């Protein structure tokens, strides 16, 4: 599977400009199976859910048409409200080359430090889908800090996409956590970050593609760019040669989590 990761300079709440930039990347890319954009691709990390929802459905339709016209799978982040009685949701979707949405993930851990949980409700479902020979899954930004969901999904997943708007001040943690999640779960990890400034926050990229061994295959710099890589699915072979997962004691871990250790 050949992928492209777009480390985009997202303009806060400017859907027209961000869509135009996405379209440019999609139309001018090298031949790939899947092109991936950061979290909240059309709006940036905005807590104005009303502005984020405005015309979001129309842009979503246009991105589906683009996928069909360009015969490429597209992964991107957008804000959706499936239930008007509840808060909006921070989604990441994969649209296939026929313009059909084949994966839809809602961020399980809204970033409470930035009050995201006051504006967007948490998801409660894991996303899993076989794409071009890889069992794929998706998480979003702050989810990266919660290893339990990665262990759960990597029972089947071989390639995990993490779309983010991860700020420069914590970029060392981004780097370390992506590598750790790849090693712990013996999966390929693609962390797609943005660059630029949003609401006074500086984003410095460092988009990463990490091998299940923890080796960095591809790394972005601090400017807008597109990163290409071809993946070969050797996950089963790696897990057989170094079978870490067989030594996990999940029932014991659950007991620890459910009991007061004091």
C-alpha positions in Angstrom: 0.0 0.0 0.0 1.4 3.4 -1.0 0.4 6.3 1.2 0.8 10.0 1.3 0.7 12.0 4.5 -0.1 15.7 4.1 1.4 17.9 6.8 -0.9 20.8 6.1 -0.9 24.4 7.4 -4.6 24.6 8.4 -6.2 28.0 8.5 -8.5 28.2 11.5 -12.2 27.9 10.5 -11.4 28.7 6.9 -13.1 25.8 5.2 -12.9 27.3 1.7 -9.2 27.8 1.8 -8.4 24.5 3.6 -10.6 22.6 1.1 -8.8 24.3 -1.8 -5.5 23.3 -0.3 -6.6 19.7 0.2 -7.9 19.6 -3.4 -4.6 20.8 -4.7 -2.7 18.1 -2.8 -5.1 15.4 -4.0 -5.0 16.5 -7.6 -1.2 16.9 -7.8 -0.1 14.0 -5.7 2.1 11.1 -6.9 0.1 7.9 -7.5 -0.9 6.5 -4.1 -3.6 4.3 -2.6 -4.4 6.5 0.4 -3.8 10.2 1.1 -4.1 11.3 4.8 -4.7 14.7 6.2 -4.5 15.9 9.9 -7.3 16.2 12.5 -10.1 18.7 11.8 -8.6 19.2 8.3 -11.2 21.8 7.2 -11.2 23.9 10.3 -8.2 23.4 12.5 -8.6 22.7 16.3 -11.5 25.0 16.9 -13.8 25.0 19.9 -16.5 26.9 17.9 -18.5 23.9 17.0 -21.2 26.0 15.3 -18.7 27.5 12.8 -17.1 24.0 12.3 -20.5 22.5 11.5 -21.5 25.3 9.0 -21.4 23.8 5.5 -19.4 20.8 6.7 -21.8 18.4 5.0 -21.4 20.1 1.7 -17.6 20.0 1.9 -17.9 16.3 2.9 -19.8 15.6 -0.3 -17.2 17.4 -2.3 -14.4 15.4 -0.8 -16.3 12.2 -1.6 -16.6 13.4 -5.2 -12.9 14.2 -5.3 -12.0 10.7 -4.1 -14.2 9.2 -6.9 -12.9 11.6 -9.6 -9.2 11.1 -8.6 -9.6 7.4 -7.9 -7.8 7.6 -4.5 -8.8 6.9 -0.9 -8.9 10.0 1.3 -8.6 10.2 5.1 -9.5 13.5 6.7 -11.0 15.0 9.9 -14.2 17.0 10.1 -16.9 18.0 12.7 -20.2 16.3 12.5 -23.5 16.4 14.5 -25.4 13.1 14.0 -27.8 13.9 16.9 -29.0 17.4 17.2 -29.9 16.8 20.9 -26.3 16.2 21.8 -22.9 17.9 21.3 -21.1 17.8 17.9 -18.4 15.1 17.3 -14.8 15.2 16.2 -14.6 12.6 13.4 -12.0 11.1 11.1 -13.1 9.2 8.0 -11.7 7.2 5.2 -13.4 7.6 1.8 -12.6 4.9 -0.8 -11.8 5.5 -4.5 -15.5 5.1 -5.3 -16.4 8.0 -3.1 -17.9 5.7 -0.4 -17.2 6.3 3.3 -15.7 3.1 4.5 -14.4 4.1 8.0 -15.7 6.6 10.4 -14.2 7.2 13.8 -15.2 9.6 16.6 -12.5 10.8 19.0 -12.9 8.8 22.2 -10.9 11.2 24.4 -11.8 14.9 23.8 -8.9 17.1 25.0 -10.3 18.3 28.4 -7.2 20.4 29.0 -8.4 22.7 26.1 -12.1 22.2 27.1 -12.8 20.1 24.0 -15.1 18.0 26.1 -17.4 21.0 26.6 -17.9 21.3 22.9 -17.6 17.8 21.4 -19.0 14.5 22.8 -16.8 11.5 23.2 -17.0 8.5 20.8 -17.4 5.0 22.1 -16.6 2.8 19.1 -13.4 1.4 17.6 -12.9 1.6 13.9 -11.4 -1.4 12.0 -11.3 -2.1 8.3 -9.2 -4.1 5.9 -7.6 -1.7 3.4 -5.1 -2.8 0.7 -4.0 -5.8 2.6 -3.7 -4.1 6.0 -6.2 -4.2 8.9 -6.5 -0.5 9.6 -7.7 1.5 12.6 -7.9 5.2 13.5 -7.4 7.4 16.5 -7.3 11.1 17.0 -4.6 13.3 18.7 -5.2 13.1 22.5 -6.2 9.4 22.1 -2.4 8.8 21.7 -1.9 9.1 25.5 -4.2 6.2 26.3 -2.4 2.9 25.5 -5.3 0.6 26.5 -7.3 1.4 23.4 -4.3 0.7 21.2 -3.8 -2.7 22.9 -7.4 -3.5 22.3 -7.5 -2.6 18.6 -4.1 -4.1 17.8 -5.5 -7.6 18.5 -6.6 -7.2 14.8 -5.1 -3.9 13.6 -1.8 -3.9 11.7 -1.7 -0.2 10.7 -3.0 2.6 12.9 -3.6 6.2 11.7 -3.4 9.0 14.3 -4.6 12.3 12.9 -3.6 15.3 15.1 -3.3 19.0 15.7 -0.4 18.4 18.2 1.3 21.7 19.4 5.0 22.3 19.2 5.4 22.7 23.0 4.6 19.0 23.5 6.2 17.7 20.3 8.8 15.6 22.1 5.9 13.7 23.7 4.2 13.2 20.3 7.4 11.7 19.0 8.0 9.4 21.9 4.4 8.2 22.2 4.1 7.4 18.5 7.2 5.2 18.7 6.1 3.6 21.9 2.6 2.7 20.5 4.3 1.1 17.4 6.6 -1.0 19.6 4.1 -1.9 22.2 1.5 -3.1 19.7 3.8 -4.3 16.9 2.0 -2.2 14.3 2.7 0.4 11.7 1.8 3.9 13.1 1.2 6.9 10.9 0.9 10.2 12.9 -0.3 13.0 10.7 0.2 16.4 12.3 -0.3 20.0 11.0 2.0 23.1 10.9 1.5 26.8 11.3 -0.4 28.8 14.0 -3.9 28.5 15.2 -5.4 30.5 18.1 -1.9 31.4 19.3 -0.8 27.8 19.3 2.3 26.8 17.2 2.2 23.6 15.3 5.5 22.2 14.0 4.6 19.1 12.1 6.9 16.1 12.8 4.5 13.8 11.0 5.8 10.3 11.5 5.5 6.9 9.9 6.9 4.3 12.4 7.7 0.6 11.7 6.4 -2.0 14.3 10.0 -2.2 15.5 10.0 1.5 16.5 12.2 2.5 13.6 11.2 5.8 12.0 10.5 5.2 8.3 9.5 8.8 7.4 9.5 12.0 9.3 8.2 15.5 8.4 10.0 18.7 9.2 8.4 22.0 10.4 6.9 23.2 7.1 3.9 22.2 5.0 4.8 19.1 2.9 3.6 15.8 1.6 5.3 12.6 2.6 5.2 9.4 0.6 5.9 5.8 1.6 5.1 2.3 0.4 4.2 -0.2 3.1 4.7 -4.0 3.0 2.6 -5.9 5.5 5.2 -7.9 7.5 3.3 -7.5 10.8 2.4 -11.2 11.2 6.0 -12.2 10.6 7.3 -9.6 13.2 4.8 -10.8 15.8 5.7 -14.5 15.2 9.4 -13.8 15.5 9.0 -11.8 18.7 5.7 -12.8 20.3 5.2 -10.2 23.0 1.4 -10.2 22.9 1.3 -13.9 24.1 2.7 -12.8 27.4 0.1 -10.1 28.2 -2.0 -10.8 31.3 -5.2 -9.0 30.5 -7.3 -10.5 33.3 -4.7 -9.5 35.8 -4.5 -6.0 34.4 -8.3 -5.7 34.6 -8.2 -6.8 38.3 -5.6 -4.1 39.0 -7.6 -1.4 37.2 -10.8 -2.4 39.2 -9.2 -2.4 42.6 -7.9 0.3 44.9 -4.2 -0.4 45.3 -3.8 1.7 48.5 
